[in-house]
Amino acid sequence: MLELYHHAFSPVNLPFTVPLLVCLIYWLLMIAGLFDLDSFNPDFDVSHDVHVDGHLDAHVDGHADVDHHADAHASGGIFYAIFDFLNVMDVPMMIVMSVLTFCGWAFSITANYYFNPDLTWMRALLLMIPNFLLSVILTHFMTLPLKKLFKSLSKDMNVKVALVGKVATVDTGEVSSTFGQATVDIDGVPITINVRSSAKNDFTRGDKVLVVEEDKKE
């Protein structure tokens, strides 16, 4: 145990040990009720913020899902692809990050113990490349069962509501013909919906918009 402590807090393993400790603190705070699983879920903001209020000519999905996990409609991007591979779209962000952090820490301890006994930075940096790849792959497979679990839970949370005529609050940094999300308050329950605008606009996060049409085809 003392040897593990020594290796965990050696300089070459510290970049993995510190995030692992942060994750442990997060879970302790969640148990204490200070955080929940959605506290750090990303909204995949893809634009700069501006401050313009107005109404929105929007199309919304036929079903509105109570948002308990990350949802993204941004196009392309290496980070989006990584998040998708890590199942962040269906599994709470902190669960994925905790698994990824633990895998990276375990691989770092093991790799440096066997392949970098002198704990040199040059070799440690080289080991980080396979470490990252293996951690991402292992996290993908470890979170697959959770992906199915949270998807099944979300099915029970789907609700059919009349959204046309409702005032919503924009959650994303922009609203375009291909991207945008907003929150509608239905009897005190916030529901996240996908919104689209056919006209050019300057809407940004926090703006109040009016839902005027439902896109039943999509």
MIKOLNU-635301 format. One record per residue: residue in one letter; x, y, z of N, C-alpha, C, O in turn. Coordinates in pm, whole numbers, plus 50000, padded with zeros to 5 digits. Example, Ala and Ser with C-alpha at 12.3 -4.5 7.8 and 13.67 -1.06 7.14 Angstrom:
% MIKOLNU-635301
  res  n_east  n_north   n_up  ca_east  ca_north  ca_up  c_east  c_north   c_up  o_east  o_north   o_up
    a   51319    49431  50780    51230     49550  50780   51320    49670  50780   51424    49668  50846
    s   51285    49775  50708    51367     49894  50714   51290    50003  50787   51341    50114  50804
***
This chain:
% MIKOLNU-635301
  res  n_east  n_north   n_up  ca_east  ca_north  ca_up  c_east  c_north   c_up  o_east  o_north   o_up
    m   50083    49879  50000    50000     50000  50000   50086    50126  50000   50057    50224  49932
    l   50195    50121  50079    50285     50235  50085   50352    50259  49950   50375    50373  49910
    e   50385    50150  49879    50447     50161  49748   50349    50221  49647   50388    50302  49563
    l   50222    50181  49655    50119     50237  49566   50103    50386  49592   50089    50464  49497
    y   50104    50426  49718    50094     50568  49754   50213    50645  49697   50197    50756  49647
    h   50331    50586  49706    50452     50650  49654   50441    50672  49503   50474    50779  49453
    h   50396    50570  49430    50385     50581  49286   50271    50675  49246   50284    50750  49149
    a   50161    50672  49318    50046     50756  49283   50080    50904  49292   50031    50984  49212
    f   50164    50940  49388    50197     51081  49407   50335    51117  49354   50390    51223  49386
    s   50392    51029  49272    50516     51065  49203   50482    51166  49093   50370    51164  49043
    p   50574    51254  49055    50543     51360  48958   50485    51310  48827   50398    51376  48770
    v   50529    51194  48776    50482     51147  48646   50339    51093  48653   50270    51090  48552
    n   50294    51051  48771    50157     51000  48787   50061    51102  48846   49940    51082  48845
    l   50116    51212  48897    50033     51314  48962   49927    51373  48869   49817    51402  48915
    p   49956    51393  48737    49851     51446  48648   49727    51357  48639   49621    51403  48597
    f   49740    51230  48677    49626     51139  48677   49568    51124  48818   49447    51104  48834
    t   49653    51134  48918    49607     51118  49056   49518    51235  49099   49417    51215  49166
    v   49557    51357  49061    49478     51476  49100   49336    51472  49045   49242    51493  49121
    p   49316    51446  48913    49178     51436  48862   49099    51324  48929   48978    51337  48950
    l   49167    51214  48963    49098     51104  49031   49049    51149  49168   48938    51115  49209
    l   49132    51225  49239    49091     51278  49370   48975    51375  49355   48885    51378  49440
    v   48976    51456  49248    48865     51548  49223   48735    51471  49202   48630    51509  49253
    c   48743    51362  49126    48624     51279  49103   48574    51219  49234   48453    51214  49258
    l   48666    51173  49318    48626     51116  49447   48558    51220  49534   48459    51190  49601
    i   48611    51343  49534    48549     51451  49610   48411    51482  49557   48318    51506  49634
    y   48396    51481  49423    48265     51506  49362   48162    51403  49410   48051    51439  49449
    w   48200    51274  49407    48106     51171  49449   48071    51182  49596   47958    51154  49636
    l   48166    51222  49677    48137     51244  49819   48038    51359  49836   47947    51352  49918
    l   48058    51467  49758    47967     51581  49765   47829    51544  49710   47728    51594  49759
    m   47825    51457  49610    47697     51413  49556   47621    51331  49659   47500    51345  49675
    i   47694    51244  49730    47632     51167  49837   47576    51259  49944   47472    51232  50004
    a   47648    51370  49968    47603     51468  50068   47488    51554  50016   47429    51632  50091
    g   47455    51541  49886    47343     51614  49829   47376    51749  49771   47285    51826  49739
    l   47505    51781  49756    47544     51912  49705   47550    51915  49553   47542    52022  49494
    f   47563    51799  49488    47565     51790  49342   47469    51681  49299   47426    51599  49380
    d   47434    51680  49168    47362     51567  49112   47433    51523  48984   47533    51584  48945
    l   47384    51418  48919    47452     51362  48804   47457    51456  48685   47542    51439  48597
    d   47367    51555  48679    47362     51645  48565   47438    51775  48587   47431    51866  48505
    s   47510    51784  48699    47573     51912  48734   47671    51961  48630   47685    52082  48610
    f   47741    51870  48563    47846     51911  48470   47822    51861  48329   47917    51850  48251
    n   47697    51829  48294    47670     51783  48159   47688    51896  48060   47644    52008  48086
    p   47753    51871  47946    47778     51976  47848   47655    52007  47765   47570    51920  47745
    d   47645    52133  47715    47537     52165  47621   47594    52186  47481   47520    52224  47390
    f   47723    52163  47461    47787     52171  47330   47762    52307  47264   47718    52314  47149
    d   47791    52412  47337    47778     52548  47285   47879    52568  47172   47996    52534  47188
    v   47834    52623  47058    47924     52637  46944   47933    52781  46893   47972    52802  46778
    s   47898    52878  46973    47904     53015  46923   47939    53111  47036   47944    53074  47153
    h   47965    53238  46997    47991     53342  47095   47860    53403  47141   47763    53409  47065
    d   47856    53448  47266    47733     53503  47321   47713    53648  47277   47808    53726  47271
    v   47587    53683  47246    47546     53822  47227   47421    53843  47308   47371    53748  47369
    h   47369    53964  47311    47255     53992  47397   47145    54061  47317   47140    54183  47306
    v   47056    53979  47262    46944     54031  47185   46820    53953  47225   46823    53830  47227
    d   46711    54021  47257    46586     53956  47292   46490    53962  47174   46502    54048  47087
    g   46395    53867  47172    46297     53871  47064   46214    53746  47061   46212    53670  47157
    h   46142    53725  46949    46062     53605  46929   46127    53516  46824   46206    53563  46742
    l   46092    53391  46829    46159     53292  46746   46060    53217  46660   45960    53164  46709
    d   46088    53213  46529    46011     53129  46439   46076    52992  46443   46177    52969  46377
    a   46016    52900  46520    46087     52777  46553   46010    52653  46513   45887    52654  46503
    h   46085    52546  46490    46028     52414  46472   46076    52328  46587   46194    52332  46623
    v   45986    52251  46646    46024     52169  46760   45991    52024  46732   45907    51993  46648
    d   46058    51935  46805    46032     51793  46788   45895    51756  46840   45841    51822  46928
    g   45839    51650  46783    45708     51604  46827   45707    51557  46970   45608    51574  47041
    h   45817    51497  47016    45829     51454  47155   45934    51539  47224   46037    51574  47166
    a   45905    51572  47349    46001     51648  47428   46054    51557  47538   45976    51499  47613
    d   46184    51544  47546    46244     51459  47647   46286    51542  47766   46350    51647  47752
    v   46250    51494  47886    46302     51557  48006   46451    51538  48005   46499    51424  48001
    d   46526    51646  48008    46669     51640  47983   46744    51594  48107   46763    51671  48201
    h   46787    51465  48107    46867     51416  48220   47006    51379  48175   47088    51332  48255
    h   47035    51399  48046    47168     51366  47996   47205    51466  47887   47123    51546  47844
    a   47329    51461  47845    47377     51554  47744   47309    51527  47611   47293    51411  47573
    d   47267    51632  47539    47207     51617  47407   47277    51715  47316   47297    51831  47352
    a   47316    51670  47196    47396     51755  47110   47348    51745  46967   47312    51637  46921
    h   47348    51857  46897    47315     51859  46755   47417    51943  46680   47393    51985  46567
    a   47530    51967  46743    47637     52037  46673   47693    51945  46566   47690    51823  46581
    s   47742    52002  46460    47789     51921  46349   47939    51898  46357   48017    51991  46376
    g   47980    51768  46342    48121     51733  46329   48204    51769  46450   48151    51797  46558
    g   48335    51769  46431    48427     51808  46536   48485    51687  46606   48414    51591  46635
    i   48614    51692  46635    48683     51582  46700   48631    51560  46841   48618    51445  46885
    f   48601    51670  46914    48553     51655  47051   48414    51593  47054   48384    51511  47141
    y   48329    51632  46959    48196     51572  46950   48208    51423  46924   48135    51343  46983
    a   48300    51384  46834    48319     51243  46802   48367    51165  46925   48322    51053  46949
    i   48459    51225  47002    48509     51159  47123   48398    51144  47225   48382    51037  47285
    f   48320    51252  47247    48208     51246  47342   48108    51139  47301   48057    51065  47386
    d   48082    51130  47171    47987     51031  47122   48041    50890  47146   47966    50801  47187
    f   48170    50869  47120    48231     50737  47141   48231    50700  47289   48218    50583  47324
    l   48246    50800  47375    48247     50775  47519   48107    50762  47579   48092    50744  47700
    n   48005    50772  47493    47865     50757  47535   47816    50870  47625   47724    50853  47704
    v   47879    50989  47611    47838     51104  47691   47698    51150  47653   47631    51216  47733
    m   47650    51115  47531    47517     51155  47489   47409    51085  47570   47296    51134  47580
    d   47442    50969  47628    47341     50889  47696   47372    50861  47842   47283    50825  47919
    v   47497    50876  47881    47537     50851  48019   47582    50982  48081   47655    51058  48018
    p   47540    51012  48206    47582     51137  48270   47732    51159  48262   47812    51067  48278
    m   47769    51284  48237    47907     51323  48211   48002    51277  48323   48111    51227  48295
    m   47962    51295  48448    48053     51266  48559   48077    51116  48575   48183    51076  48624
    i   47983    51034  48536    48006     50890  48539   48113    50853  48436   48207    50780  48466
    v   48097    50906  48315    48194     50879  48209   48332    50931  48247   48431    50860  48232
    m   48339    51055  48298    48467     51114  48334   48533    51039  48449   48655    51027  48454
    s   48453    50989  48542    48509     50913  48654   48570    50782  48606   48679    50743  48649
    v   48498    50713  48516    48552     50587  48460   48679    50615  48380   48778    50543  48393
    l   48674    50720  48295    48790     50755  48213   48909    50794  48299   49022    50754  48270
    t   48885    50871  48404    48993     50915  48493   49055    50796  48567   49177    50788  48581
    f   48970    50705  48614    49022     50588  48686   49105    50500  48592   49211    50450  48630
    c   49057    50479  48469    49132     50398  48372   49267    50462  48342   49370    50394  48340
    g   49267    50595  48319    49393     50664  48293   49489    50654  48409   49609    50636  48389
    w   49437    50666  48530    49521     50657  48650   49579    50516  48665   49698    50500  48693
    a   49495    50415  48645    49540     50276  48661   49645    50241  48555   49744    50176  48585
    f   49621    50285  48430    49719     50259  48323   49849    50333  48350   49957    50280  48324
    s   49839    50456  48400    49960     50535  48427   50044    50469  48536   50166    50458  48522
    i   49980    50427  48645    50053     50360  48753   50121    50234  48703   50239    50209  48731
    t   50046    50153  48626    50099     50025  48578   50211    50044  48475   50316    49980  48483
    a   50187    50134  48378    50284     50154  48270   50414    50212  48323   50523    50168  48284
    n   50404    50310  48412    50526     50371  48466   50601    50275  48559   50724    50281  48571
    y   50527    50188  48623    50592     50091  48713   50675    49990  48634   50787    49957  48673
    y   50619    49942  48522    50688     49837  48445   50778    49891  48334   50883    49832  48306
    f   50738    50003  48272    50813     50051  48155   50890    50181  48181   50965    50227  48095
    n   50871    50239  48298    50941     50363  48331   50985    50360  48477   50943    50444  48556
    p   51068    50262  48513    51107     50247  48654   51183    50366  48710   51181    50391  48830
    d   51250    50441  48621    51323     50560  48667   51233    50682  48680   51277    50787  48727
    l   51105    50669  48637    51005     50776  48645   51053    50903  48576   51043    51013  48632
    t   51104    50888  48454    51149     51004  48376   51031    51064  48300   50941    50992  48257
    w   51034    51196  48283    50924     51265  48217   50914    51231  48069   50803    51219  48017
    m   51026    51214  48001    51024     51187  47858   50949    51056  47829   50862    51051  47742
    r   50984    50952  47902    50918     50823  47880   50773    50828  47928   50685    50766  47868
    a   50748    50902  48034    50611     50915  48086   50520    50983  47983   50405    50943  47965
    l   50571    51086  47915    50493     51154  47813   50462    51063  47696   50352    51067  47640
    l   50559    50980  47658    50537     50885  47549   50431    50781  47588   50352    50738  47504
    l   50430    50741  47714    50333     50643  47761   50192    50699  47769   50095    50623  47771
    m   50180    50833  47772    50048     50894  47780   49965    50871  47654   49842    50869  47660
    i   50031    50853  47540    49958     50833  47414   49882    50700  47415   49760    50700  47395
    p   49950    50586  47437    49872     50461  47446   49779    50460  47567   49673    50397  47563
    n   49818    50529  47672    49733     50539  47791   49598    50601  47754   49493    50548  47789
    f   49601    50713  47682    49479     50782  47644   49391    50694  47554   49270    50683  47575
    l   49454    50631  47455    49378     50548  47361   49314    50429  47432   49196    50400  47410
    l   49391    50361  47516    49337     50247  47588   49228    50288  47686   49129    50217  47702
    s   49246    50402  47752    49147     50451  47848   49015    50483  47779   48908    50450  47829
    v   49023    50549  47663    48902     50584  47588   48828    50458  47542   48706    50449  47555
    i   48904    50361  47489    48842     50237  47441   48777    50160  47556   48663    50113  47545
    l   48849    50147  47667    48795     50074  47781   48673    50145  47840   48576    50080  47879
    t   48678    50279  47846    48564     50355  47897   48442    50336  47809   48330    50325  47859
    h   48464    50330  47678    48353     50306  47585   48280    50177  47619   48157    50175  47628
    f   48356    50069  47638    48293     49940  47664   48237    49930  47806   48137    49862  47828
    m   48301    49997  47901    48252     49992  48040   48123    50070  48058   48044    50038  48146
    t   48101    50173  47975    47979     50254  47989   47866    50208  47897   47755    50261  47905
    l   47892    50109  47812    47786     50060  47723   47665    50007  47800   47552    50039  47764
    p   47684    49925  47905    47567     49880  47982   47491    49996  48045   47368    49994  48053
    l   47565    50100  48091    47499     50217  48149   47422    50295  48043   47318    50353  48072
    k   47473    50296  47921    47404     50362  47811   47266    50302  47791   47168    50375  47777
    k   47259    50169  47790    47130     50102  47774   47039    50131  47894   46919    50150  47878
    l   47098    50135  48013    47021     50161  48134   46957    50299  48131   46837    50313  48153
    f   47038    50403  48103    46985     50539  48103   46890    50563  47987   46798    50645  47999
    k   46910    50494  47875    46815     50505  47764   46679    50448  47803   46575    50505  47770
    s   46681    50336  47874    46555     50276  47917   46485    50365  48020   46362    50373  48022
    l   46563    50431  48104    46504     50522  48202   46443    50643  48134   46338    50692  48175
    s   46509    50692  48028    46460     50812  47959   46329    50786  47886   46251    50878  47866
    k   46305    50659  47847    46180     50629  47779   46061    50654  47871   45954    50696  47825
    d   46080    50628  47999    45972     50651  48094   45952    50799  48123   45852    50836  48184
    m   46046    50883  48080    46038     51025  48109   45984    51106  47991   45963    51226  48003
    n   45961    51037  47876    45907     51105  47759   45763    51149  47785   45683    51071  47838
    v   45731    51269  47748    45596     51321  47768   45549    51386  47639   45628    51442  47564
    k   45418    51378  47615    45358     51442  47499   45288    51567  47547   45189    51559  47621
    v   45337    51684  47506    45279     51809  47552   45259    51901  47433   45326    51888  47330
    a   45167    51995  47449    45144     52096  47346   45244    52208  47366   45239    52280  47466
    l   45336    52224  47270    45444     52321  47284   45420    52449  47206   45477    52553  47238
    v   45337    52442  47103    45311     52561  47022   45241    52666  47108   45143    52638  47176
    g   45295    52788  47102    45242     52897  47182   45309    52914  47316   45281    53009  47389
    k   45400    52819  47351    45471     52829  47478   45593    52919  47464   45656    52926  47358
    v   45626    52989  47571    45747     53070  47576   45860    52983  47632   45845    52918  47735
    a   45972    52983  47563    46087     52901  47604   46209    52990  47628   46214    53104  47584
    t   46306    52936  47699    46432     53005  47726   46544    52934  47651   46563    52814  47668
    v   46616    53007  47568    46722     52949  47486   46836    52899  47576   46881    52971  47665
    d   46882    52776  47553    46989     52716  47632   47124    52719  47561   47228    52707  47626
    t   47123    52733  47430    47247     52729  47352   47292    52870  47313   47216    52966  47327
    g   47415    52880  47265    47471     53011  47231   47415    53069  47103   47436    53186  47074
    e   47344    52986  47024    47284     53034  46901   47166    52945  46864   47153    52834  46915
    v   47082    52994  46776    46972     52915  46720   46975    52934  46570   46969    53047  46520
    s   46985    52823  46497    46992     52830  46352   46894    52730  46292   46810    52675  46362
    s   46906    52708  46162    46818     52612  46095   46858    52468  46123   46784    52375  46089
    t   46974    52448  46185    47022     52312  46212   47059    52288  46358   47089    52175  46396
    f   47057    52391  46440    47107     52376  46576   47032    52467  46671   46995    52579  46635
    g   47008    52419  46793    46947     52501  46896   46869    52419  46997   46806    52320  46961
    q   46872    52461  47121    46792     52400  47225   46734    52508  47315   46792    52616  47329
    a   46619    52479  47374    46554     52573  47465   46479    52494  47570   46451    52375  47552
    t   46447    52559  47680    46375     52495  47790   46237    52557  47805   46222    52679  47810
    v   46137    52470  47811    45999     52513  47832   45955    52466  47970   45981    52353  48009
    d   45889    52555  48044    45839     52519  48177   45695    52471  48163   45606    52548  48128
    i   45674    52342  48192    45540     52283  48185   45496    52245  48326   45541    52143  48380
    d   45410    52325  48383    45359     52300  48519   45472    52282  48620   45468    52194  48706
    g   45573    52368  48607    45684     52364  48700   45793    52265  48666   45893    52257  48736
    v   45774    52188  48557    45874     52090  48515   45947    52143  48392   45884    52162  48288
    p   46079    52167  48400    46154     52215  48284   46176    52104  48183   46225    51996  48218
    i   46141    52128  48058    46157     52031  47951   46245    52091  47842   46217    52200  47793
    t   46350    52020  47806    46442     52065  47702   46392    52019  47566   46363    51900  47547
    i   46381    52111  47470    46337     52077  47335   46439    52127  47234   46517    52218  47261
    n   46437    52066  47117    46522     52112  47007   46446    52218  46930   46329    52198  46895
    v   46509    52330  46903    46444     52440  46832   46524    52479  46709   46647    52468  46707
    r   46454    52525  46606    46516     52565  46481   46456    52698  46436   46340    52727  46464
    s   46535    52776  46368    46488     52903  46313   46523    52910  46165   46639    52891  46127
    s   46423    52937  46082    46448     52947  45938   46503    53084  45900   46559    53099  45791
    a   46487    53184  45987    46534     53319  45958   46661    53350  46037   46683    53295  46145
    k   46745    53437  45982    46868     53479  46050   46831    53554  46177   46739    53635  46176
    n   46903    53528  46286    46871     53592  46414   46997    53604  46499   47104    53554  46463
    d   46981    53672  46612    47092     53690  46706   47059    53631  46842   47109    53679  46944
    f   46976    53528  46845    46938     53469  46972   47058    53403  47040   47146    53349  46975
    t   47058    53410  47171    47166     53351  47250   47109    53297  47380   46990    53314  47408
    r   47191    53233  47458    47148     53171  47582   47079    53272  47674   47130    53382  47698
    g   46962    53234  47725    46888     53318  47818   46777    53398  47753   46691    53450  47824
    d   46776    53410  47619    46670     53484  47551   46537    53411  47560   46532    53288  47560
    k   46429    53489  47570    46294     53434  47570   46243    53426  47426   46250    53524  47352
    v   46193    53309  47388    46146     53289  47251   46008    53227  47253   45967    53166  47353
    l   45937    53241  47143    45802     53188  47130   45801    53074  47030   45846    53090  46917
    v   45751    52960  47070    45740     52845  46981   45614    52863  46897   45504    52874  46950
    v   45630    52866  46765    45516     52898  46679   45477    52784  46586   45372    52790  46522
    e   45559    52679  46577    45526     52570  46485   45593    52441  46531   45704    52443  46583
    e   45525    52330  46510    45580     52199  46542   45617    52126  46413   45536    52116  46320
    d   45740    52077  46408    45786     52005  46291   45759    51856  46313   45843    51785  46368
    k   45643    51809  46270    45603     51671  46295   45684    51573  46211   45701    51458  46250
    k   45734    51618  46096    45813     51531  46009   45941    51487  46076   45981    51372  46065
    e   46006    51580  46147    46133     51552  46214   46114    51499  46354   46211    51470  46424
***
